[in-house]
Amino acid sequence: MRLLKILSIILILSSCNSSNEKEHNQNGHNNHAVPTQGKKYTCPMHPEIIKDEPGQCPICKMDLVEKKEDVSSNKKYTCPMHPEVIQDKPGTCPKCKMDLVEMKDEDSKTTDTELDILLKPTNKYVISQVKTVSMKESTVPIVIQATGKINYDTREISTISSKVAGRIEKLYVKYKYQPVSKGQKLMDIYSKELLTEQENYIYLLKNDSENSALIKTAEDRLVLQGLTLDQVKKIKSEKKAIEYVSVYSSFSGHLHDLLGEASTAQMATMNSQPQQELLIKEGMYVQKGQAVFNVYSTNKLWALLSIYADNQSLISKGDRVNLSIDGEDLGENFKIDFIEPEIKPNQNTIAVRVYLSNPNNSIKVGSNVKAIINSGNKKGNFIPAISVVDLGNSKVIFIKENNLFKAHKVITGTVVDNMVEVISGLSESDKIAENAQLLMDSESFIKSEN
């Protein structure tokens, strides 16, 4: 009987425990909140805050709201200052920390193209924000500045030679640059050959005075050897030979002397020597026909201007020239009279001659000259000279393409007043870098496809 009571109590307790466990399990399932699958929550003020469950914004403490599905999943964001920075969501530029902005449709269309360009070698494309310009057709005045020196006009240099061979007995001029006048006596020469000719002439006069033809021939020979007609008449009347023959100047100017077979180049060297004394002396011998003196006239001079060979095509004979000599402006009453046909060695310049009249000898040889040459106007397509990079064998500019600059070869012509004429390789619609040197930060940026 007691055993039955104990079994009954055990059955009752087991039944209660199973009921409690079932109720507990049922209540546990009812109290547990299952999270919503796929939902996202964000801050209306800070869209970069995205969480998987509701809550508050850690920045402004506003309640997070459910983030709606963005049907436009192809949106791209870029930096206004660095268009190469492209992301799939808003944020800040990793380079300048500016807020990214949504790319417009046209920007999106060019994204792939720009990325393709950026992947090309850097010797063809340069990223930069430099100022751009375009080629323009215009007419520019051609004004060339040049410098030079005043020099002798070689057409005004005269040479005095000895007509007989002999010894210089007497010199009447003593120093270089000594002024001489036409008809002035320069020296006396003792010539045995001339004495023989005089004696033959006197013999004819005494023994064959009727032979006028032979006498006339003898007189001509004496004149050719340096005697004047008055001296010949004196010999004819006195029947006496003149011991010394005098040499007279046939020109006016100042004196330079020559020795032996001195060339023009040697003469220039002699002129640069500091001494003023003549090199020719009394007692020296001269040969028949030997040049003894040079007489320089300064009534006419040359302004020799140096022009760079690159500007040779811009000038021509007859162009008007404004001259300034040692700071004194002489005006535009001059013109180019002659362009020398050779380039001076080691200078890469050509010489241009401007003839000057100097009757009062106010302009001195060796004076410094500044000149402005006006060669008319030039019509063509021009760009700034700083837009062109000279690579030696070619000229390069940088054309803007999709916010990038591409190296491009051009053929140039005249360079006038910091402007360069473009002959081919560029159109007026092209935008080019105004200062190409700003893009030359690497040797890799000097190659082009064309």
Buried (B, 14 or more C-beta within 10 A) or exposed (E): EEEEEEEEEEEEEEEEEEEEEEEEEEEEEEEEEEEEEEEBBBBEEBEEBEBEEEEEBEEEEEEBEEBEEEEEEEEBBBBEEBBBBBBEEEEBBEEEEEEBEEBEEEBBEBBEEBEEBEEEEEBBBBBBEBEBBEBEEEEBEBBBEBEBBBBBBEEBBBEBBBBBBBBBBEBBBEEBEBEBEEEBEBBBBBBEEBBEBBEEBBEBBEEEEEEEEEBEEBBEBBEEBBBEEEBBEEBBEEEEBBEBBBBBBEBBBBBBBBBEEBEEEEBEEBBEEEEEEBBBEEEEEBBBEBBBBBBBBBBBBBBBBBBEEEBBEBBEEEBBBBBBBEEEEBEEEBEBBEBEEEBEEEEEBBBBBBBBEBEEEEBEBEBEBBBBBBBEEBEBBBBBBBBBBEEEEBBBBBBBBEEBBBBBBBEBBBBBEEBBBBEEBBEEEBBBBBBBEBBBEEEEBBBBEE
